[in-house]
Amino acid sequence: MSTPETAAAAGSVYDFTVKNIDGQDVKLSQYKGKKLLIVNVASECGYTPQYKELEELSKKHGDRVAVLGFPANNFGGQEPGSNAQIATFCEKNFGVTFPMFAKISVKGDDTAPLYQFLSDKSKNGTVSDAPTWNFCKYLVDEQGHVIGFYKSDVKPMSDELVAAILK
């Protein structure tokens, strides 16, 4: 039988520790009090120019939301690089300063635990959407609860997404 604390903990992104792009552990609980925009990213995708808007969103609304980039090579081999190559590409081509994490899998048998949680309504309580392509976005509230899923074609600076972040 689960206690209320256990049940509440199961529904929070803050329970996860992930590796940053340099291989160091990062507890997502460090972002408590801010919304999170968790995005599966790729360097060789038609949506790759969204890095520019993700950076703009991070700079303009960084007091309200932390943009977190998770490189993944699940869709057509569009993220073939190593973590070091990805970091260099993002900085050089898009001036990315928001946190980037180690390359993971966001679908299939080897899906990373964070993405298992994000894409399973029985775990996160809100959405059952798994990434269908690169640059899918999960919006997480200030308490670590998933509050929305946005497909690849929703631009980071779109009125819809910015309104949800500022709500």
C-alpha positions in Angstrom: 0.0 0.0 0.0 1.4 3.4 -1.0 1.5 6.3 1.3 0.4 9.8 0.1 4.1 10.8 0.0 5.0 7.9 -2.2 2.0 8.5 -4.5 2.9 12.2 -4.8 6.6 11.4 -5.4 5.7 9.1 -8.2 4.1 11.9 -10.1 7.0 14.3 -10.1 9.8 15.0 -12.5 11.8 16.1 -9.4 12.4 12.4 -8.6 14.8 12.0 -11.5 18.5 12.4 -11.7 19.9 12.7 -15.2 23.3 13.1 -16.8 24.2 16.5 -18.3 26.0 16.7 -21.6 29.3 16.6 -19.7 28.3 13.3 -18.0 27.7 14.8 -14.5 24.6 13.9 -12.5 21.9 16.6 -12.3 19.0 16.3 -9.9 15.9 17.8 -11.6 14.7 18.8 -8.2 17.1 21.8 -8.5 14.5 23.4 -10.8 11.8 23.5 -8.2 9.8 26.7 -8.4 10.2 27.1 -12.2 8.3 25.5 -15.0 10.3 23.2 -17.2 10.2 22.7 -20.9 11.7 19.3 -21.6 12.6 18.9 -25.3 14.0 15.9 -27.3 16.4 17.6 -29.7 18.5 16.6 -32.7 21.2 18.3 -34.8 20.2 17.1 -38.3 16.4 17.6 -38.3 14.1 19.9 -40.2 13.1 21.3 -36.8 16.7 21.9 -35.7 16.3 25.7 -36.2 14.0 25.5 -33.2 17.2 25.6 -31.1 17.2 29.4 -31.8 13.7 29.9 -30.4 14.4 27.6 -27.5 17.4 29.8 -26.6 15.2 32.9 -27.1 12.6 31.5 -24.8 15.2 30.6 -22.2 16.7 34.2 -22.3 13.3 36.0 -22.4 11.4 33.9 -19.9 14.2 32.2 -18.0 12.9 33.6 -14.7 9.7 31.5 -15.3 10.9 28.4 -17.2 14.0 26.3 -17.6 14.5 24.8 -21.1 16.1 21.4 -20.9 17.4 19.8 -24.1 17.7 16.0 -24.4 19.4 14.9 -27.6 18.0 11.7 -29.0 18.7 9.6 -32.1 15.4 7.9 -32.3 14.0 9.4 -35.5 15.9 8.7 -38.7 19.4 8.9 -37.3 19.2 12.7 -37.0 21.4 12.9 -33.9 24.4 10.8 -34.8 27.0 12.8 -32.8 28.7 12.2 -29.5 27.7 14.4 -26.5 30.8 16.6 -27.1 29.9 17.0 -30.8 26.3 17.9 -29.9 27.4 20.5 -27.3 29.8 22.1 -29.8 27.2 22.1 -32.6 24.5 23.7 -30.4 26.8 26.4 -29.0 28.5 27.2 -32.4 25.3 27.2 -34.5 22.6 28.4 -32.2 24.4 30.0 -29.2 22.7 27.5 -26.8 23.2 28.4 -23.2 20.2 26.5 -21.7 21.0 23.1 -20.1 21.8 20.2 -22.4 21.8 16.6 -21.3 23.5 13.4 -22.4 22.0 11.7 -25.4 19.2 9.3 -24.5 16.5 7.2 -26.1 13.0 8.7 -26.0 11.1 5.8 -27.4 11.4 2.0 -27.8 12.7 -0.7 -25.5 15.6 1.4 -24.3 13.5 4.6 -23.4 15.2 6.6 -20.7 13.4 6.5 -17.3 12.5 10.2 -17.5 10.8 9.7 -20.8 9.1 6.6 -19.6 7.6 8.8 -17.0 6.8 11.8 -19.3 5.0 9.6 -21.8 2.9 7.4 -19.5 -0.3 8.9 -18.0 -0.4 6.2 -15.4 2.9 7.6 -14.1 2.6 11.3 -14.7 -1.1 11.7 -14.3 -1.7 14.0 -17.3 -0.4 12.9 -20.7 0.1 9.7 -22.5 2.0 11.2 -25.5 5.4 9.9 -26.5 7.6 11.9 -28.8 6.6 11.3 -32.4 9.6 13.1 -33.8 12.4 15.4 -32.7 11.6 18.6 -30.8 8.5 17.4 -29.0 8.0 19.4 -25.8 6.7 18.5 -22.3 5.7 21.4 -20.1 6.1 20.8 -16.4 4.7 23.0 -13.6 6.6 24.6 -10.7 5.9 21.5 -8.6 7.3 19.0 -11.1 4.0 17.8 -12.5 3.5 17.4 -16.3 0.9 19.8 -17.5 1.2 19.6 -21.3 2.6 18.0 -24.4 3.4 19.9 -27.6 4.3 18.2 -30.9 7.3 19.1 -33.0 5.5 21.7 -35.1 4.7 23.9 -32.1 7.4 26.5 -32.1 9.0 27.4 -28.8 8.0 31.1 -29.0 4.4 30.3 -30.2 1.6 32.2 -28.5 0.2 28.9 -27.3 3.3 27.7 -25.6 4.4 31.1 -24.2 0.9 31.6 -22.8 1.0 28.2 -21.0 4.4 29.1 -19.6 3.3 32.5 -18.3 0.1 31.1 -16.8 
